[in-house]
Amino acid sequence: MSLTRIQRFLKHGSLPQLVVFEACARLGSFTRAAEELHMAQPTVSVQIRKLTETAGVALFEQIGKRMFLTEAGQALQAACGEIFRAMEQAESALDPLRGIEGGVLRLAACPAARCFGLRMLAAFVRSHPGAQIELSVGNRAQLQQRLADNTDDLYLFTQSLQGMAVVQQAVLSNPLEAWVLAGHPLLRRARVSLAQLADEAFLMREHGSATAEAVLRLFARHGLQPKVRMVLSDDEEIRQAVAAGLGVAILPRHGFGPTLDGVRGLRPLAVEGLPLPAQWNFAYPFGKRPSPVARAFMDFVRAETPSLLRQLRDPAPVMEHAEPAYA
């Protein structure tokens, strides 16, 4: 957009002058305009004189005791209506962004944090029913690209980000542990070696997942390669697969699935080198200004997470899975 044709109006702060002009034109009187605007009449006269100089053409004409708009004044009055309507539209668009109610929170989360994010979002909107939510789910690589493109307001990662210009705020310590179905022979051992775990049928997250990357790095450091039986794209799916006796897996300590405490019948396994530390974090690009609703959500999650973890330690009863007989 070129500003050349309105350059004259940019030099003198014309918006207050237009407000005074609109009142004078509508009321047909400087005196009544001054009363409406709670201004002294000389101040109104000064503002009209400055606007007239800026416009470069007479806006009013005095005939007898009555004041009339000139043709130029009529054109400017019509323009004032459009200008003020545009300002009202801008104010309507900006108003929700100044607070929580009516604001939009665009949250992107890793699949492992999806259920956690949904629970927190549900609790948040109960406290702030006017807030609007847009949730996107993607693996670590996808979220990193979205973050680089500044697509969302806030990102929930299940591992800390390295080598990116981001602000990170801790949400939850959720270390990675080995999980097996109750009754698995490895549970009879006081301690299981990583080599023994690698020899089991292994259930793995998909390529690009932070959990998969951490697990593969762990095995590689010990010169091992897990016997991957199945690759799944969601931690809860892997928990269900472990419960079905399909294999073992390394997963976050805390599950936030439909039953809150995850799938019953799973047991953590004591394995050398585990648990792997994992810190869930909120992240956003360095230099970004989080909206009021994004800041409110971060504060809310930090305050409510301890309560959610207490529920995990004292879960509601859920259906137990049958335990297959192991040889």
C-alpha positions in Angstrom: 0.0 0.0 0.0 1.3 3.4 -1.0 1.1 6.2 1.7 1.9 9.0 -0.8 -1.6 10.2 -1.3 -2.3 10.5 2.5 1.1 11.9 3.4 -0.3 15.3 4.4 -2.5 13.6 7.0 0.4 11.7 8.5 2.3 14.8 9.5 0.1 16.3 12.1 -1.7 13.5 14.0 -5.0 14.0 12.2 -7.1 11.4 14.0 -8.0 13.7 17.0 -8.7 16.5 14.5 -11.1 14.2 12.5 -12.9 13.3 15.7 -13.5 17.0 16.4 -14.5 17.6 12.7 -17.0 14.8 12.7 -18.7 16.2 15.8 -18.8 19.7 14.3 -20.2 18.4 11.0 -22.8 16.2 12.6 -24.0 18.8 15.1 -23.6 21.8 12.9 -22.0 23.8 15.7 -18.6 24.3 17.2 -20.2 25.1 20.5 -22.3 21.9 20.7 -19.3 19.8 19.5 -17.2 21.3 22.3 -19.9 20.4 24.8 -20.2 16.8 23.5 -16.4 16.3 23.5 -15.9 18.1 26.9 -13.5 20.5 25.3 -13.2 24.3 25.3 -14.6 25.9 22.2 -11.3 27.7 21.4 -9.6 24.3 21.4 -12.2 23.0 18.9 -11.6 26.0 16.7 -7.9 25.4 16.8 -8.3 21.7 15.8 -10.6 22.6 12.9 -8.2 25.3 11.7 -5.2 22.8 11.7 -7.3 20.2 9.9 -8.3 22.8 7.3 -4.6 23.7 6.8 -3.8 20.0 6.4 -6.6 19.3 3.9 -5.6 22.4 1.9 -9.3 23.3 1.3 -12.1 25.0 3.3 -14.3 22.5 5.2 -17.0 24.8 6.6 -18.7 28.0 5.4 -20.6 30.5 7.5 -23.8 31.8 6.0 -25.6 34.2 8.3 -25.8 32.6 11.7 -25.6 29.0 10.3 -22.6 26.9 9.5 -22.6 24.6 6.5 -20.2 22.0 5.1 -18.5 22.8 1.9 -18.3 20.1 -0.8 -14.9 19.2 0.5 -16.3 19.0 4.0 -19.0 16.7 2.9 -16.5 14.4 1.2 -14.4 14.4 4.4 -17.4 13.6 6.6 -18.2 10.6 4.5 -14.5 9.5 4.8 -14.7 9.9 8.6 -17.5 7.4 8.7 -15.4 4.8 6.8 -12.3 5.6 8.9 -14.1 5.2 12.2 -15.8 2.0 11.1 -12.4 0.6 10.2 -11.1 1.6 13.6 -14.0 -0.1 15.3 -13.3 -3.3 13.3 -9.7 -3.1 14.3 -10.6 -2.7 18.0 -13.0 -5.7 17.8 -10.2 -7.8 16.3 -7.7 -6.7 18.9 -9.9 -6.8 22.0 -9.9 -10.7 22.4 -6.1 -10.7 22.0 -5.7 -8.5 25.1 -7.3 -11.1 27.4 -8.1 -14.7 27.9 -11.8 -14.9 27.2 -12.3 -14.9 23.5 -8.6 -15.5 22.8 -7.4 -18.4 20.6 -4.8 -20.8 21.9 -2.9 -22.7 19.1 -1.2 -25.6 20.9 1.0 -28.2 19.1 1.9 -31.3 21.1 3.9 -34.5 20.5 1.7 -37.7 20.4 3.1 -38.8 23.8 1.8 -35.6 25.3 -1.5 -35.5 23.5 -3.7 -37.0 26.2 -2.0 -34.9 28.8 -2.6 -31.8 26.7 -6.2 -32.7 26.2 -6.8 -33.2 29.9 -5.2 -29.8 30.7 -7.1 -28.1 27.9 -10.4 -29.5 29.2 -9.7 -28.2 32.7 -8.5 -24.9 31.3 -11.6 -24.2 29.3 -13.8 -25.1 32.3 -12.1 -22.2 34.1 -12.1 -20.0 31.0 -15.1 -21.0 28.9 -14.6 -18.1 26.5 -11.1 -19.3 25.3 -10.9 -21.0 22.0 -8.5 -23.9 21.3 -6.8 -25.3 18.2 -4.7 -28.4 19.0 -2.3 -30.0 16.5 -0.4 -33.2 17.1 2.8 -34.2 15.4 6.1 -36.0 16.1 9.2 -34.2 17.2 10.4 -33.5 13.7 7.1 -32.1 12.6 6.7 -29.9 15.7 10.3 -28.6 15.2 9.3 -27.5 11.7 6.1 -25.9 12.9 8.1 -24.1 15.6 10.6 -22.8 13.0 7.7 -21.5 10.9 6.1 -19.9 14.0 2.8 -21.7 13.1 1.4 -22.0 16.6 1.4 -20.1 19.9 2.9 -22.8 22.1 4.5 -26.2 21.7 4.6 -29.2 24.2 7.6 -31.3 23.7 8.4 -34.5 25.6 12.2 -33.9 25.4 14.2 -30.7 25.7 15.2 -29.0 22.5 18.8 -28.5 21.7 20.3 -26.2 19.1 17.2 -24.1 18.5 16.6 -20.5 19.6 13.6 -21.2 21.8 12.3 -20.4 25.3 11.6 -23.5 27.3 9.6 -23.8 30.5 9.5 -27.1 32.4 6.2 -28.8 32.7 6.7 -32.3 34.0 9.6 -34.8 34.7 8.5 -38.0 33.0 11.4 -40.4 32.7 11.5 -43.3 30.2 11.2 -46.8 31.7 10.9 -50.3 30.4 7.4 -51.8 30.6 6.3 -55.4 30.3 3.0 -57.3 31.0 2.6 -58.7 34.5 3.8 -62.2 34.6 6.6 -61.7 32.1 9.7 -63.9 32.9 12.0 -60.9 33.1 10.1 -59.6 36.2 11.6 -62.5 38.1 15.0 -61.0 37.8 16.2 -58.3 40.3 18.0 -56.5 37.5 17.8 -56.9 33.7 20.7 -56.1 31.4 20.0 -53.9 28.4 21.2 -56.8 26.2 18.5 -59.1 27.7 15.9 -56.4 27.0 17.2 -56.0 23.4 16.7 -59.7 22.9 12.9 -59.4 23.5 10.3 -58.6 20.9 10.4 -54.8 21.1 7.6 -52.3 20.4 8.9 -49.0 19.1 7.7 -45.5 18.4 7.9 -44.2 14.8 10.9 -42.6 13.2 11.0 -38.9 14.1 9.7 -39.5 17.6 11.7 -38.1 20.5 11.1 -41.4 22.5 12.3 -43.5 19.6 15.5 -41.4 19.1 16.3 -41.6 22.9 15.8 -45.4 22.9 17.9 -46.0 19.8 20.7 -43.8 21.2 20.6 -45.8 24.4 21.0 -49.2 22.6 23.6 -47.8 20.2 25.8 -46.6 23.1 26.0 -50.2 24.2 26.5 -51.6 20.7 23.0 -53.2 20.7 20.1 -53.2 18.3 16.6 -54.0 19.6 14.5 -56.7 17.9 11.7 -54.5 16.8 8.5 -56.4 16.3 6.1 -53.5 15.7 6.3 -49.7 15.2 3.4 -47.6 16.4 2.8 -43.8 16.4 1.3 -43.4 19.8 2.4 -44.3 23.3 -1.1 -45.4 24.3 -1.2 -47.8 21.4 2.1 -49.2 22.5 0.8 -49.6 26.1 -2.2 -51.6 24.7 0.2 -53.7 22.6 2.3 -54.5 25.6 -0.9 -55.4 27.5 -1.8 -57.7 24.6 1.4 -59.6 25.1 3.0 -58.4 21.8 6.3 -57.4 23.4 8.2 -55.0 25.7 8.6 -51.3 25.3 10.4 -48.2 26.8 7.8 -45.6 27.5 7.3 -42.5 29.8 6.6 -43.3 33.4 3.3 -41.4 33.5 0.5 -42.3 31.1 -2.4 -40.0 30.6 -4.7 -42.1 28.5 -8.5 -42.6 28.8 -8.1 -44.5 32.1 -5.7 -41.7 33.4 -3.3 -44.2 34.8 -2.8 -45.9 31.5 -3.3 -49.6 30.9 -3.6 -52.0 33.9 -1.6 -55.1 33.9 1.7 -53.4 32.9 4.7 -53.4 35.2 7.9 -51.4 35.1 11.0 -53.4 34.7 14.3 -52.7 36.4 16.8 -52.4 33.6 20.5 -51.3 33.7 20.8 -47.8 32.2 17.1 -47.0 32.9 15.2 -44.9 33.6 16.2 -42.3 31.0 15.6 -38.7 32.1 12.9 -36.9 30.1 11.6 -33.4 30.9 8.4 -32.3 29.2 8.6 -28.6 28.3 6.6 -25.8 26.9 8.5 -24.1 24.1 8.1 -21.1 21.8 10.5 -19.3 19.5 12.9 -16.8 21.1 11.6 -13.3 20.6 8.0 -14.4 20.3 5.5 -12.6 22.6 3.1 -15.3 23.9 -0.5 -14.1 23.9 -2.4 -13.6 27.2 -4.3 -16.9 26.7 -1.0 -18.8 26.0 0.6 -17.4 29.2 -2.5 -18.2 31.2 -2.4 -21.8 29.9 1.2 -22.2 30.8 0.6 -20.9 34.3 -2.5 -23.1 34.7 -0.7 -26.3 33.6 2.2 -25.7 36.1 -0.3 -25.2 38.9 -2.5 -28.2 38.0 0.0 -30.9 37.0 0.8 -31.9 40.7 -2.9 -32.6 41.2 -3.0 -34.7 38.1 0.0 -36.7 39.2 -1.7 -37.3 42.6 -4.6 -38.9 40.6 -2.1 -41.1 38.8 -0.8 -42.4 42.1 -4.4 -43.1 43.3 -6.3 -44.0 40.2 -9.9 -44.9 39.8 -10.7 -48.6 39.3 -10.4 -49.8 35.7 -10.8 -53.2 34.0 -7.8 -55.5 34.4 -6.3 -57.2 31.4 -6.0 -61.0 31.5 -2.4 -62.1 32.1 -1.2 -64.7 29.6 0.8 -67.7 30.8 4.5 -67.4 30.0 6.7 -70.4 29.7 
